[in-house]
Amino acid sequence: MRNLRPIYFSTALALVLASCGGSKAIISTPPVNIDNLPLKVTPLAENDLKRWSHLDLVKDTVPGMSVDKAYTELLKGKKSTTVVVGIVDSGVDIRHEDLKSVIWVNPKEIANNGKDDDNNGYVDDINGWNFLGDSNNEQLEMTRIVKQGPGTPDYDKAKAELDAEVQTAMQRKQFYEGLLNAAKELQEYLKKEDFTEADLKAMQTDDEALNNYKEFFLQRVFPDGTVAEFKEQVKGGIDHFADQLNYNFNVDFDGRSVVGDNPNDITDTKYGNNNVIGPNPEDAKHGTHVSGIVAQVRGNNKGGDGVANNVKIMAVRAVPNGDEYDKDIALGIRYAVDNGAKVINGSFGKYYSPHKEWVQEALKYAASKDVLVIFAAGNDSKNLDVENKYPSDSYDGAPEISNNVLIIGALAPSYSSKMVASFSNYGTKNVDIFAPGVKIYATTPNQTYEYLQGTSMASPNVAGVAALIRSYYPKLSAAQVKQIIMDSGTPLKNDIAVGEDQHKANFSTISKTGKIVNAYNALLMAEQMSK
């Protein structure tokens, strides 16, 4: 999951710290003039920012999905059926006030009787299944490859990349520690725990180091932040790189030992448990946030609103703090399919996949059972037409293996050249469409809510739209819903910045569709297609 972590740190601090054929779309707003809309130059008000992904490009001048418009103009009085959405992720805090009423309950299982009542191979799987057991920290796939030694496929490439990553992580950890030390030295000199901009401006000293620290804080921390906020974010950075060195990049670490299975044997399925939150609720932040984007209760004045209003969230815990195992993902997808999910969201990914065929077979299985699977494109500013990101429905330019998979890039809340999230992967052939993924407000563990960002957040926005379509138009197939989402998106031809070098590109060229997801248009098209 390393590549698809949400982006936790503010942009400012980060700078400091380092398919098928289909019918033509019905577009509610003629696209001919959209590229001439005035640019959004003023910041969004807090209430609008919390739901910007639901706003409308024409009305609100932000690249939202027109969800609010769909509810007010298309869905009033319409009947819907409940759709189960499988969330294959880090775990879900099913006790959250804004999620507990929308959590899937297995109707065929008797809670806590120690029996597999529905004979599906999983004992007491009331709300889903935890394929990680009590494990959380894990190596990256390249680390596992290096651990196996020379002669292993991709060993040389993985070894070179791992060595570079270790060196970078060590340097960045030291840099963060230096920043934290600078804050502590200023606190000691000023004898103030939470010193202010005014305190620094009044500070007079001949100490060169302290003067350097002073200038850094005046330029980079104040006036928009506080010392406490800065230290919290820096500590988060230290923890992040320490985790990488201790677990993700450590060839001697074995996080799988507590699970009790052989991760290289797809037939070894008797493992895991029914604790879909995981051993530590905080480790379920990612999955809880993803779930909230899809389904947090609409209109209850708590936190944000989910995209879909009649869904149940099935929690499938399969993504650790590190790279997921192909086996867990393949079995997790099959579990969700076999237990009634009609949409599956996968906000995870990696760049090595020793058993990718297991996952591809699971995707084909999902297609055979009419299940739509939606994956995040990844957060490394890469062109996926050049480099494979796993899982996907196509590798190395080959034809797509099935017609039920969508790959989603991320948008920022700014209709401008910076509309595409700077971290988002892209690709004319291997990213299907873009959706909101920056500053998305949703549920986090222990009754909290946060803004997170990443293609991890864009993917569940689309999963929510897919669930909305399947809820109100249940006769449409997964392949039809995929094509509706792609065909009904809003096409744009403005120039944007994209990639690691933030080069200029036309929006129409960075995905298969050249479009952004539009729920209103999608529901119009679904209405037409269902007839």
N, C-alpha and C positions, 0 to 999 in steps of 0.2 A: 504494500500500500504506500510505500515511500513516495512514489511518483504522483499519487493522487491525493496526498494530504491536502486538506484545505489550507489556504494561506493565512496563517494566524496573525502575522505581524503587519502593522500598518505600512503602507507604501513608503512613507517618509522614512520610517525607521529602517525599512529594508534597504533603502538607498544608503543609509548610514552604515548599517551592519553588513553590511554586505548584500445496383438496384433495379427495380422492375419498372415497366411502363405503367401508365395510369392516366386517369382523366385529368383534364386541365383544372387548375384551381379556380374557385370562386373567390375573388379578392374583394373584401368589403370596402376597402378604400383603394381606388385606382392607384397603382404603383407609379404611374408616369410622373407624378409630382413629388413623390416621397423624398427623393434625393435632393429636392430643393427646399426641404423644410429648414427653418432656422435652427442653428446649432444651439444646444442646451448649454449655456455658459454659467448659469446661476446654480448654486448647490440646491439639492432637493431638501425640502423640509423633512424633519425627522419622521413624521407620520407617512409621508410619501416614500421616503427611503425604505421604511420597513416593509413596504409592499410594492416596490418599484417593478418587480418582475410581473406583477399583475396589471400594470398600467398599459396604456395604449400609445403607440409611437406617434400617431397623428395628433391625438388630443393632448397628450402629456409631454411630448417631445423627448421621451426616453424609450429605448428599445425593449419595452416589456412585451408580454405575450397576450395582451388584451383579454385577460382572464375576467377582470371585473366587468368589462363590457359584455362578455359572453353570458355572465350570470344575469345581468340586468336586462339584456335585450333578447336573449335566446332561450334561457333555461327556466324562466319563471313558469310555474305550473306544469312543467314537464315531469313525467315519471322516470325514475331511474332504477337500475338494479345494482346490487352491491357487487363490487369488483374487488378481488383479493390481489394485493400488490406484494410481491416478495421482495424484501430488502436484504440482499446479500451484502453484508457489511461487517462492521466491528462489534455489533451488538446493538440492542435498542433498549432504552430505559422505558419499559412498558408500564411503569408506574407513574409516568409524567402526567400532570394534570391535563395537558392539552393533547395527549395521545391515548391514555388508558381506555377511552371509550371507543377508539377506532382500532384496537389491537385484535387481530384474528384469534379466534378460539377454535381449536380443533373439535368439531361436533361429534367425532367418533371416538374420542379419547376421554377416559374417566381420570380426573385429576388425581395425581399423587397416590395411585394405588399400586405402583410398581409393576404394572403390566402394560404390555403392548396391545391395547384393546383393539386398535384398528389394523393390527398385523402389518404395519408399514415398515417395521424394522427399527422403530424408534420409541423407546419406552417413555410414557408420560410427556409426549411432545404436544403440550397444550397450546403454546403460542408460536411454535417453530422449533428450531434445533440449533444447538451450539456445537459446531464441528471442531472447535478449538479446545473444548473442555476448560480447564483452568489455566491454559496457556495464553499469553498475550504478546510478549516480546519475541521477535523472530529475526533471523538473518534475512538478507536480501538474496534473491536467486543467484546473483553472480557470486556471492560469498559461498553459497552451497556448492556451486560449480568448482570454485577454487579449492574448497575443502576436499573435494573428491580427487584432486590432483591432476598432473599432466596426463594427456590422453583423453580426458573427458571432453566431449563436444563443447566448443566455444571456450575452452580453458584459457588460451592465450589472450583472447579479447577480454574475458572476464577478469583475468589477473591484472592486466594493464589498467583496466577501469577501476578495479578495487584499490590498487595501490594509489592511484590518483585521488580517489574519493577519501581514503584514509588520511592522506596528507592534507587535503583541503579541510576536512572536518577538524583535524587537530589545530590547524591555523585559525579557523573560524571560532573554535571553542576558546582558544587563547585570546583572540581579539575581543570576544564578548566578556571574558573574565577581566580583561583590561578596562573595558567600559564600566563594568560594575565596580572595579577598584577605584576608578576615577570618581564615580559618584560618592563612594564611601570616604575618600580623602577630602572631597569638598564638604561633605557633611561634618567631618571631624574638624576641619579648619574653621567652618562657619558656626560650629556647635549647634547645628540645626538639622533635624531629621528630614524635613521637607522644605528646603530652602527655595527661594523664589528668584525670579528674574531680577527684581530690584536688589535682592541680597547680593547677587553676583556682580551687578553693575557697581555696587558700592564697595566691593571687595578690592583691597589694595595689598599686593604682596610682591616680593622680588623672586619668589619661587617660580622658576620657568615652567615646571610641570603643572603646577596649580593654575598658572595663567593659561596654559594650553587647554586644560580641562574647562576653565571658565569660558574660553572662546567657543569650545565645542558645544557646551550646553546652551550658550546664548544663541548660537546659530542653528543648532539641530534639535534642541528639546523645547526651549521656550520660543515664543509665548504660548504655543498651542498645547503643550503637554505639561505634566508635572513630574517631579523626581520619582514619586511613588510609581506612576504609570511606566516611566522609563525603566526603572529597576525591575518591575514585574515582567516587562517584555524582554529585557536582557536576560533575566533568569530563565525565561522560557527558551531563549536561544541557547543558553548553556546546556539546559536539560536536553534539548533537541539533539545537539551535537554529541553530548555524552551518551545518549541512547544509541546514536549511530555507531559510535566507537565501541560501546560495550556489547551491543547486540547485533545491529544490522550489518556491520562490517567485520565482526569478530568471528574468525573461522573456527575458534574453539568453543563458541557458544552453541548450546543445543536446547532450543526452546521447545522442541517437539517431544522431548523425553517424557514430559508429564502427561502427554495425550494418550500414549499407549498403543499407537497403531504404527503401521509401516506406510509412510506417505508415498512410497513408490509402488504400492500395490493397490490398484483401484478396486480389487475385489474384497479388500479388508475394510468393511463398512461398519463394524460394530465398535464405534468409538464416539466420544463426545458426550454431551448431556443436554438436559432441557433448560438450563439456565441461560436464556437468550440475552440477558443483560451482560453476562460475563462476571468474572470474579470481582471486578472493580468497576462500579458504575461510571467513573470518570473516563475509563477506557472505551466506553460506548458513546463518547461524544459525537464522533463522526456519523455513526449509524443512526443515532437519535436525531441529529440535525437533518440528515437525509430524509428520514421518515416524516419529520415535521413539514418539510417542504412539500411533500406529497399530500399529507393528510391531517396536519394539525387543524383542530376544529375551526371552522369558519364562523365569524361573527360572534364569538363568545367574549370579546374584549380581553383576551389573554394572549399575549405574545403576538405572533403573526397569524396569517390564514393559510391553510393548505390550498393547493390547486384544486383537488378533487373533494367532493362533498359526500360521497357515498362509497367509501372504500374501507377495507380492512387491511391492516399492515401485518404481514407474516414475517417474523424476524428469523433470519438465517445468519448466524454468526460464523463467518468463515474468513475474515480479513484481520490479521494481527497487526501489531506495530512492527512492520517489516513487510516482506513480500509474502503474499498468499501462496499456498500450495495449489497446484493445478488440480490435485485430487479433491481438495475441499470445495473448490469452485465448481467442479464438474458435479460432484454429489449434491452440493447446495442447490444448483440449478435444477437438478432432477428432483430433489426433495420438494422444491417450490412448485414445480410442474405437477408432480404426482398428488400434491395436496391442495390443488385448486387455484393456484395463482394464475391470473390471466395476463399480468404484466410483471416483469422482474426488472429491478434496477441494480446495476453493478457499478458503483463508484469506486473502482479500484483498477490497478493495472501495473504492468512491469515490462521490461524489455528483454527478458530471457524467459523461456517457457519450455522446459524439458519434456513435458507431457501435454503439449498444446492439443494433441489429437483427442485427449479425454474431454477437454472443454469443448472442442468443436463438435464432437459427437453429442454432447449434452445440448448444444445449441440446435443441432439438427433434431434431437428428440423434442425439444421445446417447440420447434416448428411443426413437428408432426402432431403435437397436441394443441396447436393453435395458441401459443403463448408468445407474446412480444417481449423481447429482451433489449434493454437500453443500457449502453455503456458510456462512461465518461471518456473523453478523448485523451486526457492527460495534461499535466501541468508543467511541461518542460519546454514550451515554445518550439516544439519540433514539428517538422513536416512529415506527417505519417505516410506520405507517398514515397518517402525516401527511407524511413526507418520503421520497422515493425513495432507496434505496441500491442501487448497481449492482455486480455483476449480481444479478438476482433472476428469479423466474418470473412476477412480476406487478408492474405499475407503475400508479399512479394509480387503484387500485381495480379494475382490469380483471381478468377471469378468468385463472387460471393458464394459461400457454401449453403446459404439459406436466405429466405426472404423475410425474416422475422427479427432482424437486428438493426438497431440504430446507434450511431456513434455521434456524440454531442460535444461541440466546442462551447466556450464560455464567452459571454458578453459582459461588459461593464455598463453602469447606469449613466452613459454619456453618449448622446448621439453626435459623434464627432470622429475625428481620425483615431481617437483612442477608444472607440466603441468595443473593439475586441480586447478581451483581457490579455495583458502583456504576457501572462504565463501560459495561455491556452495553446495546445497543439492544434494543428490545422492540416488540411490536405484536400486537394481537389477531388481525389478518388476515395480517400479513406476516412473523411469526416463528412457526415451526412448533412448536418444543419447546426445552427448556433442557437443558444438560449441563455437567459440570464444566469450568471455564475459569480458575480462580484458583489460583496456586501449584501448577502442574503440572510434575512432575519428568520430564525426558526428555533425550535426546541433544542435544548441541551440538557444533560442529566441533572437530576436533583432539583427539579422544578425551576430551571433557569432557561433563559433565551439568549442567543448571541448572534452577532453578524459573523458569518464565515464566508470564505470564498474559495473557488476552485472549480474545475470542470466537474468535480464531485457534487457541486451544488446545481450546475446546469443540467446534469443528467436527470435528477429527480424532478426538476421542473417539467421536463418533457415526459417523464413517467406519469406525472400528475395529469398532464393533458391527455396522454394515451388512456389513462384510467377513466377520465371524464368522458372520452369518446365511447369507450367500451361500456361504460355505465349507462349512457343515454341511448346508445345504438348497439345493443348487445349482439345483434346478428352479423355485424361486420367482423371479418376475420382479422387475425393479427397482421397478415400481409397487407390487407386493405387499410388498417389503421396506420401502419408504417407509411404507406404511400400517401395517405391523406395528410399526415403531418409534414411530409416532405413537399408535396404539391401545393399545400395551402399556406405555406410560410410566406412572409413578406419579402419579396426580392429587393435587394439593394445593390447599387453599383457605385457607391461612394468609395473613395480611397481611404484606407486604414493602415495602421502600423501593425506588423505581425512578425513573429519569429524572434529568435534570440537576439538578432541585431536590430529588431524593430524596423525592418525595411518596409517601404511603401508597397502596398498591393491593393488591387481592387477587390472589394468585398465579394463580388460575384465569383472570384477565382479561388477562394480559400476553403470551399466545401463543395460537395457534390451538387447541392442545390443553389448555393449563393443566396441563401435565405435565412431569416430568423423565424423561430416558431411563433405561430399566431393561433391561439385557442379559438378565437371567434371565427376566423376563416375556416379552421379545421372542423368545427361543429356545423358550419354551413355546408361544407362539402360532405360531411358524414350524413347530414339530412338528405342531401341529394342522392348520394350513393346508396343509402339504405332503401330508397324507393325503387 
